[in-house]
Amino acid sequence: MKLAFTMFKYFPYGGLQRDCLRIADLCSQAGAQVDVYAARCQCEAPVGVNFFHLSGKGFSHHQQYKSFVRRFQEQALVTGYSAVIGFNKMPGLDLYYAADPCYAATAQQKNWIYRLTSRYRTLAAFERAIFAPEAKTIILSISEVQKRLFQALYKTQAERFYDLPPGVPADRLLPPDSFDLGRLLREELGIGQDELVILMVGSGFKRKGVDRALKAMRALPDELRQKSRLLVVGDDNLAYYRKLAGRQGLADRVLFTGGRTDVASFLAAADIFFHPAYQENAGVVLVEALAAGLPILVTAVCGYSVHVERARAGKLVASPFDQQQLDRMLLEMLDSTSQRLQWRANAKAYVAKTDLFSLVERAAEIILKVAGAEKA
Protein backbone atom coordinates (compact mmCIF):
# COMPACT_ATOMS: atom_id res chain seq x y z
CA MET A 1 0.00 0.00 0.00
CA LYS A 2 1.41 3.39 -1.04
CA LEU A 3 0.11 6.56 0.63
CA ALA A 4 0.82 10.20 -0.18
CA PHE A 5 0.40 12.86 2.51
CA THR A 6 0.34 16.46 1.26
CA MET A 7 0.62 19.83 2.98
CA PHE A 8 1.42 23.36 1.86
CA LYS A 9 3.90 24.32 4.56
CA TYR A 10 6.15 22.24 6.80
CA PHE A 11 7.68 23.66 9.97
CA PRO A 12 8.48 21.74 13.14
CA TYR A 13 6.20 23.43 15.68
CA GLY A 14 2.83 23.40 13.91
CA GLY A 15 0.04 21.21 15.29
CA LEU A 16 -1.07 20.14 11.80
CA GLN A 17 2.49 19.21 10.90
CA ARG A 18 2.94 17.18 14.08
CA ASP A 19 -0.34 15.36 13.46
CA CYS A 20 0.68 14.60 9.88
CA LEU A 21 3.97 13.01 10.91
CA ARG A 22 2.43 11.05 13.78
CA ILE A 23 -0.28 9.64 11.52
CA ALA A 24 2.31 8.88 8.83
CA ASP A 25 4.38 6.99 11.40
CA LEU A 26 1.41 4.83 12.45
CA CYS A 27 0.56 4.04 8.83
CA SER A 28 4.20 3.10 8.22
CA GLN A 29 4.17 0.84 11.26
CA ALA A 30 1.12 -0.89 9.76
CA GLY A 31 3.16 -1.70 6.65
CA ALA A 32 2.25 1.14 4.28
CA GLN A 33 4.79 3.13 2.29
CA VAL A 34 4.15 6.78 3.18
CA ASP A 35 5.51 9.71 1.17
CA VAL A 36 5.05 13.23 2.59
CA TYR A 37 4.99 16.20 0.18
CA ALA A 38 5.19 19.91 1.05
CA ALA A 39 5.15 23.04 -1.08
CA ARG A 40 7.17 25.05 1.45
CA CYS A 41 9.72 23.86 3.97
CA GLN A 42 10.91 26.38 6.55
CA CYS A 43 13.52 24.13 8.16
CA GLU A 44 15.38 20.90 7.59
CA ALA A 45 13.24 18.02 6.35
CA PRO A 46 11.82 15.78 9.09
CA VAL A 47 13.75 12.60 9.75
CA GLY A 48 12.23 9.14 9.64
CA VAL A 49 9.82 9.75 6.72
CA ASN A 50 10.06 9.88 2.93
CA PHE A 51 9.82 13.67 2.60
CA PHE A 52 9.64 15.56 -0.70
CA HIS A 53 9.86 19.33 -0.96
CA LEU A 54 8.04 20.25 -4.19
CA SER A 55 8.46 24.00 -4.17
CA GLY A 56 5.74 25.72 -6.17
CA LYS A 57 6.45 28.53 -8.61
CA GLY A 58 4.88 31.97 -8.29
CA PHE A 59 5.19 35.24 -6.40
CA SER A 60 2.19 34.70 -4.12
CA HIS A 61 1.44 31.77 -1.84
CA HIS A 62 -1.72 30.75 -3.69
CA GLN A 63 0.19 30.70 -6.99
CA GLN A 64 2.83 28.52 -5.37
CA TYR A 65 0.13 26.19 -4.07
CA LYS A 66 -1.43 25.85 -7.54
CA SER A 67 1.99 25.01 -8.92
CA PHE A 68 2.56 22.51 -6.11
CA VAL A 69 -0.73 20.76 -6.87
CA ARG A 70 0.24 20.38 -10.54
CA ARG A 71 3.70 19.06 -9.67
CA PHE A 72 2.33 16.65 -7.09
CA GLN A 73 -0.37 15.29 -9.40
CA GLU A 74 2.27 14.60 -12.07
CA GLN A 75 4.33 12.74 -9.47
CA ALA A 76 1.29 10.82 -8.21
CA LEU A 77 0.51 9.54 -11.70
CA VAL A 78 3.99 8.06 -11.93
CA THR A 79 4.03 6.59 -8.42
CA GLY A 80 0.49 5.20 -8.35
CA TYR A 81 -0.69 5.83 -4.80
CA SER A 82 -3.38 3.75 -3.12
CA ALA A 83 -4.72 6.99 -1.59
CA VAL A 84 -3.82 10.67 -1.33
CA ILE A 85 -4.39 12.29 2.06
CA GLY A 86 -4.37 16.08 2.22
CA PHE A 87 -3.57 18.11 5.32
CA ASN A 88 -4.50 21.27 3.46
CA LYS A 89 -7.32 21.71 0.95
CA MET A 90 -6.48 20.88 -2.67
CA PRO A 91 -8.08 18.99 -5.57
CA GLY A 92 -7.57 15.27 -6.08
CA LEU A 93 -7.72 14.09 -2.46
CA ASP A 94 -9.11 10.75 -1.35
CA LEU A 95 -9.13 11.89 2.27
CA TYR A 96 -8.83 15.33 3.82
CA TYR A 97 -7.67 15.96 7.40
CA ALA A 98 -9.85 18.96 8.23
CA ALA A 99 -7.50 21.04 10.37
CA ASP A 100 -8.13 24.30 8.49
CA PRO A 101 -11.27 26.40 9.12
CA CYS A 102 -13.93 26.96 6.50
CA TYR A 103 -12.43 29.38 3.97
CA ALA A 104 -15.77 30.38 2.42
CA ALA A 105 -17.15 31.40 5.82
CA THR A 106 -14.03 33.46 6.54
CA ALA A 107 -14.15 35.13 3.11
CA GLN A 108 -17.75 36.18 3.66
CA GLN A 109 -16.56 38.39 6.51
CA LYS A 110 -14.17 40.29 4.23
CA ASN A 111 -14.80 43.17 1.83
CA TRP A 112 -16.55 42.08 -1.39
CA ILE A 113 -13.49 43.23 -3.36
CA TYR A 114 -11.49 40.42 -1.74
CA ARG A 115 -13.83 37.89 -3.35
CA LEU A 116 -12.80 39.17 -6.78
CA THR A 117 -9.12 38.34 -6.27
CA SER A 118 -7.16 35.48 -7.77
CA ARG A 119 -6.30 34.30 -4.26
CA TYR A 120 -9.98 33.95 -3.37
CA ARG A 121 -10.84 32.14 -6.60
CA THR A 122 -8.00 29.67 -6.13
CA LEU A 123 -8.57 28.85 -2.47
CA ALA A 124 -12.36 28.74 -2.83
CA ALA A 125 -12.00 26.27 -5.72
CA PHE A 126 -9.66 24.11 -3.60
CA GLU A 127 -12.28 24.00 -0.84
CA ARG A 128 -15.18 23.23 -3.22
CA ALA A 129 -13.17 20.34 -4.68
CA ILE A 130 -13.43 18.66 -1.28
CA PHE A 131 -16.79 19.69 0.16
CA ALA A 132 -19.12 19.99 -2.85
CA PRO A 133 -21.88 17.32 -2.88
CA GLU A 134 -20.50 15.81 -6.10
CA ALA A 135 -17.04 15.32 -4.54
CA LYS A 136 -16.03 11.94 -3.14
CA THR A 137 -13.38 13.00 -0.62
CA ILE A 138 -13.64 11.45 2.85
CA ILE A 139 -13.33 14.15 5.53
CA LEU A 140 -11.54 13.50 8.82
CA SER A 141 -13.32 16.05 10.99
CA ILE A 142 -11.79 17.43 14.17
CA SER A 143 -14.23 20.29 14.88
CA GLU A 144 -17.99 20.04 15.26
CA VAL A 145 -18.25 23.83 14.84
CA GLN A 146 -16.49 23.78 11.45
CA LYS A 147 -18.29 20.63 10.33
CA ARG A 148 -21.63 22.43 10.72
CA LEU A 149 -20.29 25.38 8.69
CA PHE A 150 -19.14 23.14 5.83
CA GLN A 151 -22.46 21.33 5.71
CA ALA A 152 -24.45 24.57 5.78
CA LEU A 153 -22.43 26.18 2.97
CA TYR A 154 -21.77 23.19 0.71
CA LYS A 155 -24.53 20.68 1.60
CA THR A 156 -21.81 18.08 2.14
CA GLN A 157 -23.24 14.64 2.86
CA ALA A 158 -23.04 13.67 6.54
CA GLU A 159 -21.76 10.18 5.72
CA ARG A 160 -18.55 11.63 4.25
CA PHE A 161 -17.50 13.01 7.65
CA TYR A 162 -15.58 10.82 10.10
CA ASP A 163 -15.38 12.51 13.50
CA LEU A 164 -12.03 12.28 15.29
CA PRO A 165 -11.40 12.71 19.03
CA PRO A 166 -8.71 15.18 20.11
CA GLY A 167 -5.13 13.97 20.10
CA VAL A 168 -2.94 15.13 22.95
CA PRO A 169 0.67 13.99 22.33
CA ALA A 170 2.18 11.94 25.14
CA ASP A 171 4.96 14.52 25.66
CA ARG A 172 2.35 17.10 26.66
CA LEU A 173 1.24 15.07 29.68
CA LEU A 174 2.91 16.26 32.83
CA PRO A 175 5.18 13.70 34.55
CA PRO A 176 5.12 13.09 38.33
CA ASP A 177 7.97 15.60 38.77
CA SER A 178 5.98 18.39 37.07
CA PHE A 179 6.36 20.75 40.04
CA ASP A 180 10.14 20.56 39.71
CA LEU A 181 9.84 21.06 35.92
CA GLY A 182 7.87 24.25 36.44
CA ARG A 183 10.16 25.51 39.19
CA LEU A 184 13.30 24.93 37.12
CA LEU A 185 11.82 26.66 34.07
CA ARG A 186 10.87 29.69 36.15
CA GLU A 187 14.43 29.84 37.43
CA GLU A 188 15.80 29.54 33.88
CA LEU A 189 13.61 32.41 32.68
CA GLY A 190 14.13 34.60 35.74
CA ILE A 191 10.51 34.39 36.88
CA GLY A 192 9.76 34.40 40.60
CA GLN A 193 7.97 31.41 42.11
CA ASP A 194 5.32 33.78 43.49
CA GLU A 195 4.62 35.45 40.13
CA LEU A 196 1.52 34.56 38.12
CA VAL A 197 2.40 33.01 34.75
CA ILE A 198 -0.03 33.36 31.83
CA LEU A 199 0.92 31.02 29.01
CA MET A 200 0.21 31.18 25.29
CA VAL A 201 1.40 28.42 22.92
CA GLY A 202 1.16 28.46 19.14
CA SER A 203 2.71 29.86 16.00
CA GLY A 204 0.92 32.48 13.93
CA PHE A 205 0.57 35.22 16.54
CA LYS A 206 -1.94 37.30 14.61
CA ARG A 207 -4.49 34.49 14.40
CA LYS A 208 -3.78 33.35 17.96
CA GLY A 209 -4.69 36.79 19.28
CA VAL A 210 -1.38 37.90 20.79
CA ASP A 211 -2.41 41.52 20.25
CA ARG A 212 -5.57 40.87 22.28
CA ALA A 213 -3.48 39.28 25.03
CA LEU A 214 -1.19 42.31 25.21
CA LYS A 215 -4.18 44.65 25.52
CA ALA A 216 -5.62 42.49 28.31
CA MET A 217 -2.29 42.55 30.15
CA ARG A 218 -2.10 46.32 29.78
CA ALA A 219 -5.62 46.66 31.24
CA LEU A 220 -4.72 44.85 34.48
CA PRO A 221 -4.41 46.95 37.64
CA ASP A 222 -0.81 48.06 38.13
CA GLU A 223 -0.18 45.94 41.22
CA LEU A 224 -1.52 42.75 39.60
CA ARG A 225 0.28 43.43 36.31
CA GLN A 226 3.61 43.82 38.11
CA LYS A 227 3.34 40.33 39.60
CA SER A 228 2.15 38.68 36.35
CA ARG A 229 4.12 37.43 33.35
CA LEU A 230 2.87 36.54 29.88
CA LEU A 231 4.89 33.80 28.17
CA VAL A 232 4.35 33.42 24.42
CA VAL A 233 5.78 30.17 23.02
CA GLY A 234 5.86 29.80 19.24
CA ASP A 235 7.31 31.05 15.98
CA ASP A 236 6.44 34.33 14.28
CA ASN A 237 7.91 37.79 13.72
CA LEU A 238 9.29 38.06 17.24
CA ALA A 239 10.90 41.45 16.72
CA TYR A 240 7.58 43.01 15.67
CA TYR A 241 5.67 41.62 18.65
CA ARG A 242 8.40 42.56 21.11
CA LYS A 243 8.14 46.13 19.83
CA LEU A 244 4.35 45.92 20.14
CA ALA A 245 4.70 44.81 23.77
CA GLY A 246 7.18 47.62 24.37
CA ARG A 247 4.73 50.22 23.03
CA GLN A 248 2.16 48.88 25.50
CA GLY A 249 4.66 49.38 28.34
CA LEU A 250 4.94 45.60 28.81
CA ALA A 251 8.54 44.92 27.79
CA ASP A 252 9.38 43.51 31.24
CA ARG A 253 6.07 41.66 31.60
CA VAL A 254 6.03 39.66 28.36
CA LEU A 255 8.52 37.05 27.19
CA PHE A 256 8.54 35.69 23.62
CA THR A 257 10.52 32.44 23.68
CA GLY A 258 10.28 31.40 20.03
CA GLY A 259 9.51 27.79 19.19
CA ARG A 260 10.30 25.30 21.96
CA THR A 261 10.11 21.52 22.18
CA ASP A 262 9.81 21.47 26.01
CA VAL A 263 6.20 22.68 26.10
CA ALA A 264 5.47 20.37 29.05
CA SER A 265 7.80 22.48 31.20
CA PHE A 266 5.89 25.64 30.28
CA LEU A 267 2.57 23.95 31.09
CA ALA A 268 4.01 22.93 34.46
CA ALA A 269 5.18 26.49 35.16
CA ALA A 270 1.92 28.23 34.20
CA ASP A 271 -1.02 29.39 36.31
CA ILE A 272 -3.38 30.14 33.41
CA PHE A 273 -3.53 29.10 29.76
CA PHE A 274 -4.57 32.00 27.50
CA HIS A 275 -5.91 31.55 23.95
CA PRO A 276 -7.83 34.62 22.72
CA ALA A 277 -7.70 33.46 19.09
CA TYR A 278 -9.45 35.22 16.24
CA GLN A 279 -9.99 31.89 14.54
CA GLU A 280 -9.11 28.31 15.42
CA ASN A 281 -10.55 25.24 13.77
CA ALA A 282 -9.76 23.05 16.77
CA GLY A 283 -6.88 24.19 18.97
CA VAL A 284 -5.21 21.06 20.31
CA VAL A 285 -3.20 23.25 22.68
CA LEU A 286 -6.43 23.78 24.61
CA VAL A 287 -6.77 20.06 25.21
CA GLU A 288 -3.08 19.84 26.08
CA ALA A 289 -3.63 22.56 28.68
CA LEU A 290 -6.63 20.65 30.05
CA ALA A 291 -4.52 17.51 30.29
CA ALA A 292 -1.99 19.56 32.27
CA GLY A 293 -4.77 20.68 34.64
CA LEU A 294 -4.55 24.36 33.72
CA PRO A 295 -7.39 26.88 34.00
CA ILE A 296 -8.10 28.21 30.49
CA LEU A 297 -9.30 31.53 29.09
CA VAL A 298 -10.32 31.09 25.44
CA THR A 299 -12.49 32.61 22.75
CA ALA A 300 -15.60 30.56 21.96
CA VAL A 301 -14.79 30.49 18.22
CA CYS A 302 -12.14 27.82 18.87
CA GLY A 303 -13.35 24.33 18.03
CA TYR A 304 -11.97 22.68 21.16
CA SER A 305 -13.32 25.39 23.45
CA VAL A 306 -16.29 23.01 23.87
CA HIS A 307 -14.03 20.81 26.00
CA VAL A 308 -13.14 23.74 28.25
CA GLU A 309 -16.84 24.47 28.67
CA ARG A 310 -17.79 20.83 29.31
CA ALA A 311 -14.97 20.45 31.82
CA ARG A 312 -15.92 23.69 33.61
CA ALA A 313 -12.21 24.46 33.57
CA GLY A 314 -12.13 28.17 32.78
CA LYS A 315 -13.88 30.96 30.93
CA LEU A 316 -15.07 31.41 27.33
CA VAL A 317 -15.18 34.81 25.61
CA ALA A 318 -18.42 34.90 23.64
CA SER A 319 -18.83 35.90 19.98
CA PRO A 320 -18.85 38.59 18.74
CA PHE A 321 -15.60 39.30 20.52
CA ASP A 322 -15.44 42.10 23.09
CA GLN A 323 -11.98 43.19 24.32
CA GLN A 324 -13.42 44.58 27.55
CA GLN A 325 -14.98 41.20 28.31
CA LEU A 326 -11.59 39.55 27.75
CA ASP A 327 -9.87 42.12 29.99
CA ARG A 328 -12.41 41.54 32.75
CA MET A 329 -12.17 37.74 32.55
CA LEU A 330 -8.37 37.75 32.72
CA LEU A 331 -8.52 39.98 35.80
CA GLU A 332 -11.08 37.69 37.46
CA MET A 333 -9.02 34.56 36.75
CA LEU A 334 -5.80 36.05 38.08
CA ASP A 335 -7.53 37.50 41.11
CA SER A 336 -9.03 34.26 42.47
CA THR A 337 -6.66 31.57 43.75
CA SER A 338 -9.50 29.38 45.07
CA GLN A 339 -11.33 29.44 41.74
CA ARG A 340 -8.16 28.51 39.85
CA LEU A 341 -7.75 25.51 42.14
CA GLN A 342 -11.32 24.44 41.39
CA TRP A 343 -10.79 24.81 37.65
CA ARG A 344 -7.65 22.69 37.94
CA ALA A 345 -9.57 19.96 39.74
CA ASN A 346 -12.35 20.10 37.15
CA ALA A 347 -9.85 19.81 34.28
CA LYS A 348 -8.18 16.76 35.78
CA ALA A 349 -11.54 15.06 36.43
CA TYR A 350 -12.66 15.69 32.83
CA VAL A 351 -9.44 14.35 31.33
CA ALA A 352 -9.71 11.20 33.45
CA LYS A 353 -13.11 10.28 31.95
CA THR A 354 -12.83 11.63 28.36
CA ASP A 355 -11.00 10.34 25.27
CA LEU A 356 -8.68 13.21 24.43
CA PHE A 357 -5.79 11.18 23.10
CA SER A 358 -6.62 8.84 20.20
CA LEU A 359 -6.87 11.23 17.22
CA VAL A 360 -3.85 9.92 15.34
CA GLU A 361 -4.73 6.28 15.99
CA ARG A 362 -8.29 6.76 14.75
CA ALA A 363 -7.15 8.79 11.73
CA ALA A 364 -4.59 6.15 10.74
CA GLU A 365 -7.21 3.43 11.11
CA ILE A 366 -9.63 5.23 8.75
CA ILE A 367 -6.90 6.07 6.22
CA LEU A 368 -5.72 2.45 6.03
CA LYS A 369 -9.29 1.20 5.71
CA VAL A 370 -10.19 3.66 2.91
CA ALA A 371 -6.87 3.12 1.11
CA GLY A 372 -7.36 -0.62 1.31
CA ALA A 373 -10.81 -0.32 -0.22
CA GLU A 374 -9.50 2.02 -2.94
CA LYS A 375 -6.70 -0.40 -3.74
CA ALA A 376 -9.13 -3.32 -3.96
N, C-alpha and C positions, 0 to 999 in steps of 0.2 A: 504494500500500500504506500503510495507516494502522496504527501500532503504539502501544499504550499500555503504559508501564512504571509499575509501582506500588511504593511503599514506604511504610512507616509513619512513618519519621522521616528528615528530611533535615538533615544538618549537614556542613560542608565537609571534615572530617578523617577521616571514616569510610571504611574500606576498601570496604564494600558500596556506599556512596554514590559513591565514585570509580569503581568498576567499572561501576555503572549508567550514569553519565554518559559514560564512555568507550565502552561498548557502544552507547549511544544515538547518540553521534556517528558511529560507524562505520555504523550502520544508516541514519542520515541521509545520509551520504556516498554510500551505495548507492542513494539515491533515495526512501527511505521517509519518510513523515511520522511523527515520533515525538513523543508527548505524555507527559510525566512527571508523575505524581500523587503527592502525599505528604499524609499525615494531619497531620503535625507538621513545622514548619519552624523551626529554631532560629537562623536567620540570614537574610540576604537571599537571595532566590531565585537559583539559578545562572544565569549568563548563557549565551547561545548555544543554549538549548533551550526548547521550549514547556513551561513549568513551571506546574502548577496546585496550589495549596495548598487541599485540601479538608479543612478542620479538622473532625474528628469531635466529636460532642456526647457529654458524659458526664463524671463525676468521675474515673473510673479510666481507665487507658490502654486496657484491653481493651474498655471500653465505647466509648471514642473510636474504636477500630479497627473495631468492629462498625458504628458509625455511618458511618465512612469507607467501608467496603465497600458499604453501601447507597447512599451518595451517588455513589460511583464507578460502580456498576452502572447506576444511572439515567442517568448521563452517557454511559456506554458504549453504551447502547441508542440514544441519540440520535445519537452520532457514528458508530457502525458500524465498529468496529476489525477489521482483518484478524486480529489476534492480541493477546492480553493477556499480558504478561510480568510476573510478580511477583518482587520482590526480597525480599519477606517472604511468609510463608504466609497465604493467604486463599482463599476459594472463588472459582470462576469463572475460574481461570487456564488458559491454553493451554500456557504454559511457566512453570517455576519455577526461578529461579536459587538453588541450594541453599546459600546462605551461612550460614544459621542452623543450629545443632545440632538434633538430634532432641529435640523437646519432651517426648514421651512417656517417653523414656529418662531425661531429667532429672527429670521429675515422679515417677517411680518411686523416686527417691532421697529424696524429701521425705516428711514425715509424712502419713499417710493422710487427715488432716483437710483438707490442702491440696487433695486430689483431689475434695473436695466443694464447692469454691468455684466461683463464677461465672467467675472468671478461668480456672481450669483447664478448665471445660466449654467455654468460648469458644475458647481457644487449641488445645485438643485437637481440637475439631471443625474448626478451620481446617487443622490438619495432616492429619487424616483425609481432608479434601476433596481433598488432593493425592496422598497416598500409598496410599490404599485400593485394592485390586485392581480395583474397579469404576470408579475414576477414569480419566481419559484424559490427564491433564496430563503433558507431557514434562518431565523433570527434568534440569537442567544441573548435574551433580554435580562438586564441587570437592574432595571428601574421601572417600577410600576407607573410612576408619574409620566415618564417618557413613552412608555408603551401605549398609554391612553392617548397621548398626543399623536403618535404615529397612526393609530387606528382611526382617530377622528379626522385627520387630514388626508389620509391615503386610502382609508377603507381596507386596510390590510387584514387578511383573514386571521382569525384568532389562532387557528391550528398551526400557523407558521411560526408562532412565538413559543420558545422554550424558556421558561423562567428559571433563572439561576439564583442560588442563595449567595450572600456575600462571601468574600474569600479573604480572610485575614491571614497573611503569611505567618508562619510559625515564629519568625524572628521578631515579630511585633508583640508577641506575648511576653509579659514581664516575667523574668525568672524569680526564684525565691529571694535572691539578693538584690531585688529591685531598689530597696531603700539605699543601699550602698551605691548602686549605679547612679541614682539621682543625686546623691550627695557628692560623689566624685565629679560628676559633670558640672554641678554648680561651682565646685572649687576650680575646675579647669577654666570656666568662663568668667570667674570673678563675681559670682552671684551669691549673695548671702543666704544662709539657710533659712532665715526668717523673711526673706523677700517672697512676694507672690509672683509666680511665673505663669505667664499666659503664652501658650504655645500655638503656633501655626505651622502646618507642614504641607508643602505642595509647591510644585513649579507652576509658573504662569501667574505671577502676582496680581496682574490686573483682574483676571477672571476670579481669582481666589478672594478678592476683596481686601488686599493689603491696605489700600487707601482708606477704606472704611474702618479698618482696625486702628490705623494711626489717628483718625479723627476721634474714635471712641476713647483711645488712650489720652488724647489731648483734653477731652471733656471731663476726665476724672478729677475729683477734688485734689488739690495740690498735695496734701499729706498722703493720700492713698496712691497717687501717681508716683511719688518719690519712693515708695516701698514696693512698686510693681515693675516687672520687666516683661517686655514682649519679645519672644524669640521666634524668628521667622526662618524656617528650615526649607531650603529649596533653591532651585536655579532660576535666575532671571537677570535683568539688568540691575545688579546690586548697587552700582554707583548711583543710578537715578533714584532708587528708593531710599538709599541712605541720605541723599540730599533732601528728598521729600520729608523724611523724618526730622532732619535738621531744621527745615523751615517750620516744622510744627513745634520746635523746641524740645524734641524728644531724642536727640542724638545719644544721650546717656541712658535712655530708658528702653531703647530698641536695639536688638542685635540681629543682624542678618548673617547667618552662618554659611550660606551656600548649600549645595547638595551634600548630604551626609548619609552614610550607610548605617550609623549607630542610632537610628531613630528610637529604638527601645530605651536608650539612656535618656533621651529628651522627654519621652512619655513618663518615665520614672521621676524626672525632675520637675514636672509641670504640676500646677494646681488647677488650671483650667485649659481646655482645648477650645480654640477660637476658629471659626470657619464662616466668616460673613460673605460667602461667595455670591457673585452676581449670577452665576450659572454653574450647575454641577449635575451631570447626568446621574451619578451615583454618589461618589465620594467615599471610597473605601477607607480613607484616613479617619472618617467618623467612626466606622466600626472598629478600626484599630484602637482608637481612643477609648471606645466603650470597653473593649477587651482589656485595656490597661486600667479600667476603673476610673476614668477621668470625667468630671463634670464637663458638659459641652454646651457652647453657645453657637448656634448655627442658623443660617437663613433657611426658611421652609422650602425654598426652591430646590434644594439639594435632594436627590433621590433617596439617599440613605438617612435623611433626617427623620424618616418615619421610625427608624429604630431608636433614635434618641427619644422621640415622643413616646413610643411604646414602652421603653425602659424607664421612663420618668427620670431621666438622667441629666437634665439640663433645661435650657430654654430655647425656643424657636422664635426667630424674628419673622413675623407674618409678611405676606405679599399683599399689596405692593410695599416695597422696602421703605422704611422710615429710619433715618440715621439717629434721630432722637430716641426712638425706641431701642435701637442697638446700644446707644450710649447708656441709657437707663438700665438695661439688662446687664451689661458688663459691670456697672457699678454695684448692682444688687448681688451679683454672683461673687464679686470680690469681697463684698462687705459682710458676708454671712458664712462663717466657718462651719456652723452646725448644719446649714443647708448643703454645703459642699460635701460634708461627710455623708449626708443622706443620699445625695446624688451618686456618690461613689458606691455606696452599698447597693443602690438600685441597679447601677450599671453591672456590677459583678453578678447580681442575682439573675439579671436578664441574659447575660452571656452564658451562664451556667445551664440555662434551659433552652437556648435558641441556637439553631445551626447558623453560624456566622463564618464557617471555615471551608466549606466544600465546593466553592465556586469552580476552581480549576479542575477538580476531579469530575464534577458533573459536566463541565464543558467538554473535557477530553472524552468522556463517555459518549456524549451526543455526537461529537465530531467523528469518532471512530465508527459509530453506528451508521451515520449518514454516509460517510465515505465508503463503508463496506457495501451499503445498498447501491450507491452510485456505481461502484466497481462491478458489482454483480450485474 
